[in-house]
Amino acid sequence: MKKQELKRLKTVIENDRLSMTNENIGLIAHDLTSVLDDYFTLTGSPDVNVTAKGCEYIIRISATATGIKAFSVGR
């Protein structure tokens, strides 16, 4: 196998171990949208990517907004 094929196979196996379904990712994205929408004018749903690396998980979240909403910090 080529190095690139091995890397892809490793990614597939790690994601399989992760056992995060598209439904799980969708629920996380929905919750993140609810929170981020309080602070930003979002242009769409955030992208969520969860990958396993050893005994840890790498969580990447990306969202795009056209503005920041006014908010204040309560004291």
C-alpha positions in Angstrom: 0.0 0.0 0.0 1.1 3.5 -0.7 1.7 5.9 2.2 -1.3 8.0 1.4 -3.6 4.9 1.3 -2.2 3.8 4.7 -2.9 7.3 6.1 -6.5 7.2 4.8 -7.0 3.7 6.2 -5.7 4.8 9.6 -8.2 7.8 9.5 -11.1 5.5 8.7 -10.2 3.1 11.5 -9.8 5.9 14.0 -13.1 7.4 13.0 -14.8 4.0 13.3 -13.5 3.7 16.9 -14.7 7.2 17.6 -18.3 6.0 17.1 -19.6 9.5 16.4 -22.5 9.3 13.9 -23.6 12.1 11.6 -26.6 12.5 13.9 -24.3 13.1 16.9 -22.3 15.7 15.0 -25.6 17.3 13.9 -26.8 17.6 17.5 -23.5 19.2 18.5 -23.7 21.6 15.6 -27.3 22.5 16.6 -26.3 23.2 20.2 -23.3 25.3 19.0 -25.5 27.3 16.7 -27.8 28.1 19.6 -24.9 29.4 21.7 -23.0 31.2 18.9 -26.2 32.9 17.6 -26.4 34.8 20.9 -23.1 36.5 20.1 -22.8 36.5 16.3 -24.9 36.9 13.1 -24.1 33.5 11.7 -24.2 32.8 7.9 -24.9 29.1 8.5 -24.4 26.2 10.8 -20.9 25.6 12.2 -18.8 22.8 10.9 -17.8 20.3 13.5 -15.0 17.7 13.2 -14.1 15.2 15.9 -11.1 13.0 15.4 -9.3 10.5 17.7 -5.6 10.9 18.3 -4.2 8.3 20.7 -6.2 8.6 23.9 -7.5 12.1 23.1 -10.0 13.7 20.8 -9.3 16.7 18.6 -12.4 18.8 18.2 -12.4 21.4 15.5 -15.2 23.9 15.1 -15.5 26.4 12.3 -18.3 29.0 11.9 -18.7 32.1 9.7 -20.5 35.2 10.8 -21.3 38.6 9.2 -21.4 40.5 12.5 -20.9 40.6 16.2 -24.0 41.2 18.3 -24.0 43.7 21.1 -23.8 42.0 24.5 -22.6 43.0 27.9 -20.9 41.1 30.8 -23.0 41.2 33.9 -21.3 42.0 37.2 
